[in-house]
């Protein structure tokens, strides 16, 4: 966090689960100013009151800006004087994006383009963008829009962003983020209803909100233009996840309801093609930017073949947690710990 001392950070979609967790990492820090940019005034007001109660010093450094990444002017107005950007604003619910795909395009694709061009024009030093495993080999509207978002990131990083370093992070299911399944399971159990599972054999990567923030901070500290950062994460079947939550909160049974619109059997965090240029950094992978240009003649003349590599990194071949391991992983989520203690978890 030393790089943020006295600096101004802007978080788009800052009232979401990610933004709320990021702010928790700034308690007692010397960050200069944090700009929370979002379109939901109620969530901004809730966050403002929370910060005033928790850390009045940090609250005095946070500015709340109403705006929408779809609106280029509001983004540019908010970007003036910003040093760094964490771009988290997105439409991320798979079924709703299937029914309203152009809304996903407006936020995830056009919105990202607005953020990046404003950042470049205002001389922002670094932009870290948040993407999803659904962008790898996408089959649904949300994943497709995020895949296009990534292409915009790489194009801007490649095509002369000046002194602005632009990079991307990609992660799997973030436990207990807004709209995720674990809080739904807990609510169903508390109401005495069976938990609803789409397909017990589906596999998903599991990350805590703190791990999602750690990934972004790692990218922030190590990024070169156009880099993609991926955390090595364990995976579990949806059936085992349902069993794990019931082991913690009581057994009400499981009801299989079938897959929803646009859902995959498993998710991919890194494609086969990306793995060819990936660097293992311990707990993370860095996928270096593809720096080739459109002059393919030189590749025909000189030759450059890179077709051997490992398979994609997906939730079927990653470390697989059993029920006991899934219980331990689920308990890493602060929402779950608070729920077990009898307190109402917070899903800003």
Secondary structure, 3 states (H helix, E strand, C coil): CHHHECCEEEEECCCCHHHHHHHHHCCCCCECEEEEEECCHHHHHHHHHHHHHHCHHHHCCEEEEECCCCCHHHHHHHHCCCCEEEECCCCCCHHHHHHCHHHHHHHHHHHHHHHHHHHHHCCCCEEEEEEEHHHCCCCCHHHHHHHHHHHHHHHHHHCCCCCCEEEEEEECEECCCCCCHHHHHHHHHHCCCCEEECCCCCEEEEECHHHHHHHHHHHHHHCCCCCEEEECCCEEEHHHHHHHHHHHHCCCCEEECCCCCCCCCCCEEECHHHHCCEEECCCEEEECCCCCCCCCHHHHHHCCCCCCCCCCEECCCCCECCHHHHHHHHCCCHHHHHHHCCCCCCCC
